[in-house]
Amino acid sequence: MTALLQARYRWHLPPPAPSDDLGRIPGVLRQVLRARGFTRYEAAKAYLEAHPPSGTENPFRMKGVEAAVERIAHALKRGETIVVYGDYDVDGVTATALLLETLQALGGRAKPYIPNRFDEGYGLNKEALERLHSEGARLVISVDCGIRALEEAEQARRLGLDLIITDHHHPGPELPKATAVVNPKQPGDPYPEKQLTGVGVAYKLAQALIQRLAPQRQGLLRRGLDLVALGTIADVAPLTGENRHLVRLGLHALRHPTRQGLFSLIQVSGLKPERLSAIDVAFMLAPRLNAAGRLDTAYTALELLLTDDLWEAGRLAQQLDVHNRRRQQLTERIVSQAEALTVEDPENPPWLLFAAHEDFHSGVIGLAAARLLERYYRPVVLVQKGEEWSRGSCRSVPEFHITRALEKCNHLLAQYGGHSVAAGFTIRTRDLPRLRACLDAQAREALAALEDLRPRLDIDAQITLNEVNLRLMELLRWLEPTGTGNPPATFLFRGVRVRSVQPVGRDGNHLRLKIEDATGLREAMAFRQGAWRETLPRELDLVGHVVADAYNGQYRVQIHVLDWRAAD
């Protein structure tokens, strides 16, 4: 049975380190930095201290910011009604809250608008713009949406409604004709950081407004850093460059929360503010905030971020927690349904998992797609099927750029957009079979030629169990915040012996292990690996993260297993 235990990932060990001048950095941390390409002390120091990249201190370097600030200043001076038009995910909601607070603090008559996922769909829509204009709005500022809204921008122009678009998604071949377009990914933009999220771009606009109109009020920017951290982590943006700088500052703010709503949400999630990490935000706070827009209205999350009322904050946090539990149930159901529709042989899944069904909940199909991607490592397209129109959500592997794939099928789509590994679209239901054929052909061509279609797991260093201690944890904290683009340190432990195996969790889905090598004995947790309890070899090569776990008020260090294989 031992031969059956094969690694789920392609393990990638760092090559021998080139010459470097990292000698002033302690042991294992030095190995980790070498594995990540750092060879010069000054560059490594700037990374460890999360310095912002050169040039990012000036938001006016971003194309469109000057024109946007000029138009907003005019609206503030004349007392015009300004609408901040957001998206219903965490990135959009935090961007809406941040820009709304900034405009109101500068004396603006600003109000929010977030479309309903189910009635209006994603992004700017003509009916909403017409309604906002009729209600007296003279300036609309989009956040986290609008970069492909060509017809909507033209509608705003016809109405006499000025439109400023701020977004971070990839532009199409043509930009909307708006008063200003602020997006670091647009052609000709010299701003050095291209990976900002929607809330990151909104923050740069707020920074420009304060620099130009109220330089004495820098505290407004500091107040918004918690929102930047929330939105950036929730949108799975790379935690490198300026994102890393802003998120580190934002996490510090979250550990000392001044927003009553966030304090209540942290409590409802069972977290301790002073120990909050990027992982906690990604897996505990963000899903609860996202659940509002997925199942009902994102205004619940927005109100939570903005309220100062203790009782209202508690009520909203509890409501989001209830939504989140419902979201989890729906996600599990869709995963099971989609799996039954698309995967006949789990050992040999199709190149593209494509499932459409009337019962799929459009608010959570993206989460279900992500779960299936994790399970099968294949691009996944799930579609909530309507009578005339259907809405789809896509998640993909790095080897298959899903938004470019949709571009090649754009003659079938009414609307689409996204990133390299995540996208969404709207389509006439009658065209679903043709879309499936179009995407399937591309996936087959891109993936079938690959020799080994498994996710790659980059290993930072090989260490012994004796090196797993609190001193190591203190050094690894310099890598925070960790996440996409800056993963936690990953270690290889060779030839460890399994002393004991204990199933834990509901139905024994997880395993608690006691492992040893020639240097020491440690505890390890293998989540969602309960099926290996009876057949686990007694000697393993094991890859995992080193984490500090709080137990009865004390810290203990353990290994969280990512992958394993029978020892060489």
N, C-alpha and C positions, 0 to 999 in steps of 0.2 A: 504493500500500500504506500510505502514511502515515495516511490517514484511518481505517484500522482501529485505530490506537492510541488507544483511549479510556480515560479513567481508570476504574479499578475501584471507586473510592470517590467519594462526593459531597464535594468539597472545601469546607471552610467556613473562610473567612478572617475574622479578628476584625474587628469594626467599629472605626471610629476611636476611639482611646482617649479617655475622658472626662478631665476635669481630675483630677489626682491629686497626691499629695505623695511620689512614689517617686523623686524626683531624687537621693537619696543612694545609690540602688542602680545599679550599673554597667549601661551600654548595653543589650546584647541581653537580659540577664537581666531588665531593667526591662520590655522589650517582652513577654517571655514572661509575666511576672506580670500585666501589664495585660490580656493576652489571656485570662488565667484569672480575671479579675474582681477583682483586687486593685487598690485605688485608695488605700488608707491605708497609710502606712509601718509602723505598729505591727502591723497585721494581716499584712502581707507578711513582716515580721521574725519574727513568731511562726510563720508557715508555714515559712519557710526554716530556722528553728532547730528545727522539729518539736516545738513546745511541746504538752503535753497539753491538751485542752479543759478549761475550768473545770468543776469538780465531779467530775471522774473520779478525783481523788485519794482519794475516800472510797468504797470498794467497798460499804459498807453502804447506800448509796443505792439499790443494785439490789434490787429486790423479791425476797424469798425468801432473801437472803443471811444475814440475822439468824437465821432459823429453821434454816438449813443449818449455820451455825457452832455454834449451840447443840447440835444433835443430834450433830455430829461431835465436839465437845468431850466430850460424854457418852460417846461410844464410845471415845475415847482414854483417858478416865479409868478406864473399866471394862475396858479391854483387849479390847473386842469385835473380831471379825474384820470388816474393812471391805473391800468389793470395789469397785474402780474399773472400771466397765463402759464400754468405749470403742467406737469405730467403727474400721473397718479401713482408712480412708484416712489421709493424713498428718496432717490436722487432728485426727482422733480418736486416732491413735497418740501424737502429741506431747502432746495433752491428758491422755491416760492416763499417760504418763511423768511429766509435770509434777506432776499431783496425787498420783500414787503416791509420788514422791520427797518431796513436801511432807509427806504423812501419815507416812511412815516416819521422816523427820527429826524429826517432832514426837513420835515414840515409838509411833506407831500400828502395829497388826498389819494391814497393808494388802497386798492382792494384786490383780493385774490380771485382767480377763476381756475378751477381744475375740472376738466371734462369728465363725465361719467364713462367709465370703461365700456359699459354695456350698451348705453344709448348713443354715445357719441364716438367712441373709439379713441385711438391715440392721436394726440397732437391738435394743432389748430383745425377748426372746422368753420365753414362759412356761416352756418346758422348761429353759432355762438358769437362770432364777430359782429354779425348784424344786430343781435340782441344787445351786446355790450355797447355798440354805437348808439342804439336807440335809448339806452339808459344813461347816456351822457358821457361815455368814455371818449377821450380824444387821443389817447396813447395806450397801446398795448405792448407789453414787453413779454416775449415768450422766454421761458427757461426750460432747458432740457428737451426742447422740441422745436420744430418749425423749419429746419434746414432744407427740407424737401417740399415745403408747402408752397409751391409755385402758384397754384390757383387761389389758395387762401390769401396769399399776399396781394394778388391782383384784386381780389374781392375787397380787401381792406383799402386799397388805393381808390377803388371806385366809390367806396363809402366816405372817403375823406378821413379815414382813420389811420393815423400814423402807426407804423409797426416797427418795433425793434426786435430782431430775432437773436437770442443767445442760445447756443446749442453746442453739443460736443460730438454729435453723431457725424458719420461720414457724409459729406455733401454729394449730391448728384452731379451730373454734368453741367447743370445750370443752377445758379443761385436764385433764390426768391428776390424779387424787386421790392426791397423794404427800405425804410429810412436808414437803418443800419443793420448789418449782419456781423455778429460777434461769434466767431468759432475758430479756434486755433488751427483746425484742420482745413479751412478754406484755402484755395490756391493763393499764393503770394503773401501768406501771413508770416511775418518774421518772428513771432513770439516763440521762444525756444522750447517751451513745454507743450507738447501736443497731446498729452494723455490726461488732461484735466477732465473731470466729470461735468455734468450739468451744474451742480452746485459749486464746483470749482470755478467755472466760467462766470457764474453769477457773483461769486466772491471777488473775482478780479474786477468786474464792473462796479461792485460796491466799493472796492478799494480805490478805483479811479474817481468815483463820485466824491468820496471823502477827501482824497488828496486835492481835488480841484475845488470843492465847495465848503468843506469843513475840516481842514487839516488838524484842527485842535481836538477832534473827536475820534481819535484812534481807538478808543474803547469800544466803539461800535463794531469795529472789525474783530477785535478780540472776542466780543460776545458771540460772533457768528462762527467761530472756529469749531465749536461742538457740532454744529449743523454740517459743516464741511466734512468733518470726520465721518459722521453718520452716512451722508450721501455717497461719499467716495468709497467707503468700505462696502456699503450695500450694493453699489453698482459694479462691484468686482473689478475696479480699476487697478492698474499696476501701482503698487505701493513703492514707487521709485521716484526719483527726481523731486519736483515740487509737491506732488501728491504725498510723498513720504514726509516731507517737511510739514505740510499742513495737517496731516493726520496725526503726527506725533504731538503737535501743539493742541489739536482738537481732542485727543484722548486725555491729555492733561486736564483740559477743561471738563471733560465728561467725568473724570474722577473726582472733581469738585463741582458737582452740578449746581447751576444757578437757576435753571429752568425747572419749575415745579413739575411740569409734565414729564420731563425726562427722569427726574428723581423718582416719580411714581412708577414710571415704566420700568426702571431699573429694579425697583423693589418687587413689582409684580413678576418680573422675570427671575427672581431668586438670586440676584447678583449683589455683590458688594461694590459700591461705587469706587472705593479706593483701590480695588484690584482689577478694574475693568481693562480688558485687552481688546485688540482688534478682532480676535476670534469671538469674544463675547458679543461684540457689536454685530458681527456677521451672522452668528447662529442663534442669538437670543433677542437682541433688540430689533434688528432690521426685519426679521420675519414678522414680528408683531406690528411694526409700522406698515409694512407692505400689505398685511392682511386686510387692512381697511379698504384700500383701493381694489384689491382682488375680489372681495366678496360684497362690498357695499359701496361706500363713498370715501374717497381719500380725504375729505374734509375732516373726518374724525381724527386722522393722524395730524393734519395741519393744526387743528384746534388744540390738540395735546401739546404740540411744540410751542404754541403761542400763549397758552393760558398761564396766568399767575395764581389762579384760584385753587386752593388746596383740594377742596371737595370735587370740583370739576375735573381736576387732573386725575384724582383717584378713580372717578367714574369712567373717564375716557380710557385710562390704562387698563382697567378691568374689561371694558368693552373690546379693546384690541386683543386682549389675551383670549377672550372667548372666540373672537373671529379667527385667531391663529389656530386654536384647537380644531375648529371647523375646517380651516384650510388644510390642516394635516390629514384629516379624514378624507377630504375630497381628493387630495393628491394621491393618497394610497389607492383609492378606488380607480382613478384614471390610469395609474401605472399598471394595475392588474388588467384593466380592460385593454389598454393599448398593447400590452405584452401579448395577450391572447390573440389580438388581431394581426400582429406583425412578426412574431418570433415563433416559428415552428420548432426549430432546433436551437436551444440556447448555446450549444457548443459551436454552432455555425450560423450566426445571425446574418441577415441581409446587410448589404453595404449601406443602405439607408433605411431607417425605421420610419415609416409613414403611416399614420393612422388618423382617420377622420370619423367622428361619431356625433350624433345629435345630442347625446347626454354629456359630452365633455364640457366641463365648466371653463369658459374662456378665461376666467380670472386666475386659474391655477394650472393651465396646460403647460405654461412655461416651466413651472416647477417640476411637473411630472416628466417633461422632456429632459430636464437636467438629471433627474433620477435615473431615467433609462440610459442616458448617455454615460453616467457613472458606472452603470451595471454592464453595459455591452460595448462601450467605446466605439460607438457608431454615431453618425449624424442622425438627429431625431427631429421629425416634423409632426406635430400634433395639431389637429384642426377641429375647432368647434363648428360643426356642420349646421348651417341654417337652410331655410327653404330656398332663398335666392342668393344670399351672401354668406360667406364663411370666413372665419378669422383663424389664422394659424400662428403658431409660435415655434421657433426653431432653436435648437442647440446643437453645436457641432464640435468636432475635434479640431485641433490646430492644423491638421493635414488637409482640411477641407473648408475653405472660406465660404461661409454660408451666404453672406450678403452678395458676394460676387456671383454665386450660383443663382440667387434669385434675380440678379440683373439679367442673366442670360435667359430667364423665363419671364421677363417683365411684360411681354406682350399679353400674358395671361393675368396679370395682377392689376388690381385697382390701386393699391397702395402697398408700399413695403419700405423697410429700412432696418438698420441695425449695425452690428459690428462683425468682426471676422468669425466669432464663435456663437453669436446670438442675434436673432432677428425676428421680425414679425411681419405679417402681411394680411391683406384683405383680398378676397377673390370671389368671383361668381361661383356658386356651388357646382354648376354644370362643367366648370373648367378644372375641377379637382383631379380627375384622372389624367388629364394632359400635364398638369403641374407635377404630379407624381412621376410620370414617365420622364419629364424633362430633368427633374432633380436626381432621379435614380440613375439616369444615364451618366450624368456628371459625376456622381459619387462613385459609381462603378469604375469609371475611367481614372479618377484620381486616386482611389484607394486600392484597387485590385492589384496594381503593380507593386505595392509595398510588400516587402518580405515579412515584416513583423509588425502588424497593426496592434500594438499595445501601447498604453501611455508610457512615456519616459519618466523615470524617477531619478533625479539628480542627487547623488550622494556627496555630502560635503567632506566627510572624513571617516576613516575607520578608527574606532577607539575601543577600549576595554570597559568592562562593567565597573571596574574600580574608579574610572574617570567620571562616572555618573554620580554627581554629588551637588550640593548646594552652591559650591564655588563655580561649577560649570553653569548653573542656572544664572548666577549673577553676571557672568560674562555674556551669556546668550541674550540677556535683556537689551544689550546694545544693538541687537539686530532688529528690535521692535521699531515700528509696527510691522508685523509680518502678514503676508497674504499673497495675493496675486502679484507675480513679478518679483516678489521678495519673500520666498517661502521660509518657514522656520527651518533651522538647521536640521539636516537629516544625516543620521549616523548609521554606519554598518558595524554590526557585531558578528564576528565570524566564529563558528564552531561553538555556539553556546549550547549548554545542556539544559533540557527541560526537567526540572525537579518535580513540579506539580502543575496540574491543570484543573482549574475550578470554573465551571459555568456560572455566569452571573447575568442579571437582567431578566426581562420577561422572556419566557420560553428558552432561557439559556442561550440567547443570541450572541453573547459576548464571552470572552475567556479571560480569566485572570491567571497569569503564569508566574511561577517562580523559576528564574533562569540563573545559570551560573557559568562562569568561565574560570580560568586559572587565577583570576585576580579578585573575584568577588561574587556576591549573590545579590540579585536585584529583582524587583517586581515589574511585570509588564502587563499591559492591557491590550487585548486584540479585539477591537470592536467589529461587530457583524461577522465574526469568524467562528461562531459556535459550531458550525458543521464539522470542523476539524478536530473536535474534542477527542474522538476515539482513535483517529488515524494519524495524529500529529507525531512526526518522528521525534526521537529523543535528543537528536542533535541537529541544530539549525544554523543557517546563516540568516540573520534577521536585520531588517532595516526599520528605523523608527525615529520618532522625535523624543527628546528628553523634556519632561514637563514637571512642574512642581504642583503637587496635589495637596489641597488643604483637607485635613482630616482631624476632627476633634480639636480644632483650634491650632493645630501644628502642621507645618509643611513637611511633606515627604516627596522625594524625587522618584519618579517612575518612568518607564519607557512606554510610549504609545506606538504599537506596532503598525507600520504601513504595509509591509510585505515580508514574506519569508519564503524560504526554499530549503529543501534537504541540504545539509552541510556538504560542501565539496569534499 
